Amino acid sequence: MKSNQNYKNAALAALKGRWASAIVASIIFCGAVWAFSVPCMLSSFAVQGLLQIDLNVCVAMQLIYCLGMLLIVAPLTIGCSNAFLRLLREGHGNVSQNLASYAFNGYWRNIWGAFLTRFFIFLWSLLLIIPGLVKNYSYALTPYLLKEFPELSANQCINLSKKMMKGHKFDLFFLHLSFIGWIILAVLSAGIGLFGLVPYIEASEAAFYQEVKTEYFKS
């Protein structure tokens, strides 16, 4: 496997001259996450007594959050991963257009794949936090596989991700850990820095996926 810096260098090379479109895609994705997360946060504050909100409104906010994360954010997550993979492979610069295309073409398959992934992770998390975290990394390649292997079922894509990530879960964990400094800076910028950081992380993850895929299918 390559070093984290190799993945980051590949990401920066792919993003060179294409940052504007990548940031637009990042704004779309982050905006969707925030749009559905805010009602959830407000209802949580109400439960803690920090806000005065009617109980029925709180329930509605939680429902909006759950439906929004499943029906909008989940396919956008898949679209985001594959849009940056295409950018990395082909240099295709219209990242925001590709995000929408990958997210909503095969829409129900995307939702089903995302639902199964989160459901399995949730079941493992019932044991303890660590098993859930391990499975989160085991299934991390599923968004790419759902698009690259349309002949496979969503469950088969999850299982393939598990096989491909055998021996590589810590590699991806350390790649994520290497961004911690940038994440802190993004948070300190009131979240604005995330719009530039998300493309960097997504492109690096796409480079990681490409390396793991190449290694797996060579063996």
C-alpha positions in Angstrom: 0.0 0.0 0.0 1.1 3.6 -0.7 1.6 6.1 2.0 -1.0 8.7 3.1 1.0 11.4 1.4 0.8 9.5 -1.9 -3.0 9.6 -1.7 -3.0 13.2 -0.7 -0.7 14.1 -3.6 -2.9 12.3 -6.0 -5.9 14.2 -4.6 -4.2 17.6 -5.0 -3.1 16.7 -8.5 -6.7 15.8 -9.5 -8.1 19.0 -7.9 -5.6 21.3 -9.5 -7.5 23.8 -11.7 -10.8 22.2 -10.6 -11.2 23.5 -7.1 -14.2 25.8 -8.0 -16.4 22.9 -9.1 -15.2 20.7 -6.2 -16.1 23.4 -3.7 -19.5 23.9 -5.3 -20.1 20.1 -4.9 -18.9 20.4 -1.3 -21.3 23.2 -0.5 -24.2 21.2 -2.0 -23.3 18.1 0.1 -22.5 20.0 3.4 -25.6 22.2 2.9 -27.8 19.1 2.7 -26.2 17.6 5.8 -26.7 20.9 7.8 -30.2 21.5 6.5 -31.4 18.2 8.1 -29.1 18.2 11.1 -30.3 21.6 12.4 -33.8 20.5 13.1 -32.4 17.5 14.9 -30.1 19.7 17.0 -33.0 22.0 17.9 -35.2 19.2 19.0 -32.3 17.8 21.2 -31.9 21.2 22.8 -35.6 21.2 23.5 -35.4 17.8 25.2 -32.6 19.1 27.4 -34.8 22.0 28.3 -32.6 24.6 26.6 -35.3 25.6 24.1 -39.1 25.8 24.4 -40.5 23.7 21.5 -43.7 21.8 21.4 -43.3 18.0 21.7 -45.1 17.3 18.5 -42.8 19.8 16.7 -39.8 18.0 18.2 -41.1 14.6 16.9 -41.6 16.2 13.5 -38.1 17.6 13.5 -36.6 14.2 14.3 -38.7 12.6 11.5 -37.5 15.2 9.1 -33.9 14.5 10.1 -34.3 10.7 9.7 -36.0 11.0 6.3 -33.7 13.7 5.0 -30.5 11.7 6.0 -31.9 8.6 4.3 -33.6 10.0 1.2 -31.3 12.9 0.4 -28.0 12.8 2.3 -27.4 9.1 1.8 -27.5 9.2 -2.1 -25.6 12.4 -2.1 -22.9 10.7 -0.1 -22.6 8.0 -2.7 -22.7 10.6 -5.5 -20.0 12.6 -3.8 -17.6 9.6 -3.4 -18.0 8.6 -7.1 -17.9 12.2 -8.4 -14.4 12.6 -6.9 -13.4 9.1 -8.0 -14.2 10.2 -11.6 -12.3 13.4 -11.1 -9.3 11.4 -9.9 -9.4 8.9 -12.8 -10.5 11.0 -15.7 -9.9 14.6 -14.6 -13.6 15.2 -15.3 -14.0 18.7 -13.8 -17.8 19.1 -13.4 -17.8 17.6 -9.9 -21.2 19.0 -8.9 -22.9 17.7 -12.0 -21.4 14.3 -11.5 -22.4 14.3 -7.8 -26.1 14.8 -8.8 -25.8 12.2 -11.6 -24.3 9.5 -9.4 -26.6 10.3 -6.5 -29.9 10.1 -8.3 -29.2 7.6 -11.1 -30.1 4.3 -9.4 -31.7 6.3 -6.6 -33.5 3.5 -4.8 -30.5 1.2 -5.1 -28.3 3.9 -3.5 -30.8 4.3 -0.7 -31.1 0.6 -0.1 -27.3 0.2 -0.1 -26.8 3.0 2.3 -29.6 1.7 4.6 -28.2 -1.8 4.8 -24.7 -0.4 5.5 -25.9 1.8 8.4 -28.2 -1.0 9.7 -25.4 -3.5 9.9 -23.1 -1.0 11.5 -25.9 -0.2 14.0 -26.3 -3.9 14.9 -22.5 -4.2 15.5 -22.6 -1.0 17.5 -25.1 -2.6 19.9 -22.2 -4.9 21.1 -19.9 -2.0 21.8 -18.6 1.2 20.1 -15.4 -0.5 18.8 -17.1 -3.3 16.8 -19.3 -0.7 15.1 -16.3 1.4 14.3 -14.5 -1.5 12.8 -17.5 -2.4 10.6 -17.8 1.2 9.5 -14.3 0.8 8.0 -15.1 -2.7 6.7 -18.0 -1.3 4.7 -16.3 2.0 3.7 -15.9 1.0 0.0 -19.5 0.2 -0.5 -20.4 3.6 -2.1 -17.9 3.1 -4.8 -18.8 -0.6 -5.4 -22.5 0.2 -5.8 -21.7 2.2 -8.9 -18.7 0.2 -10.2 -20.5 -3.1 -10.0 -24.2 -2.5 -10.9 -24.7 -6.3 -11.5 -24.1 -7.0 -7.8 -26.8 -6.6 -5.2 -26.3 -4.0 -2.4 -25.6 -6.8 0.1 -23.0 -8.3 -2.3 -21.3 -4.9 -2.5 -21.2 -4.7 1.2 -19.6 -8.1 1.4 -17.1 -7.3 -1.3 -16.1 -4.1 0.6 -15.6 -6.3 3.7 -13.3 -8.6 1.7 -11.4 -5.8 0.0 -10.8 -3.9 3.3 -9.4 -7.0 5.1 -6.0 -5.8 6.3 -6.7 -2.2 5.2 -9.1 -0.9 7.8 -6.3 0.7 9.8 -4.8 2.1 6.6 -8.0 4.1 6.0 -8.2 5.0 9.7 -4.7 6.5 9.6 -5.5 8.3 6.4 -8.5 9.9 8.1 -6.4 10.6 11.2 -3.9 12.5 9.1 -6.5 15.2 8.4 -7.1 16.0 12.0 -5.1 19.2 11.9 -7.1 20.4 8.9 -10.4 19.4 10.6 -9.5 21.5 13.6 -8.8 24.5 11.5 -12.0 24.0 9.6 -14.0 23.9 12.8 -12.2 27.0 14.1 -13.3 28.8 10.9 -16.9 28.3 11.9 -17.2 25.4 9.5 -16.4 27.5 6.4 -13.1 25.6 5.9 -15.0 22.4 5.4 -16.0 23.5 1.9 -12.4 23.3 0.9 -11.5 20.3 3.1 -14.2 18.0 2.0 -12.9 17.8 -1.6 -9.4 17.1 -0.3 -10.6 14.3 1.9 -12.9 12.8 -0.8 -10.3 12.8 -3.5 -7.8 11.2 -1.1 -10.3 8.5 -0.2 -10.9 7.9 -3.9 -7.2 7.4 -4.4 -7.2 5.0 -1.5 -10.1 3.0 -3.0 -8.3 2.9 -6.4 -5.2 1.4 -4.7 -7.2 -1.1 -2.7 -9.2 -2.2 -5.7 -6.1 -2.6 -7.9 -4.4 -4.7 -5.2 -7.5 -6.9 -4.5 -8.2 -7.8 -8.1 -4.5 -8.5 -8.9 -4.4 -11.1 -6.1 
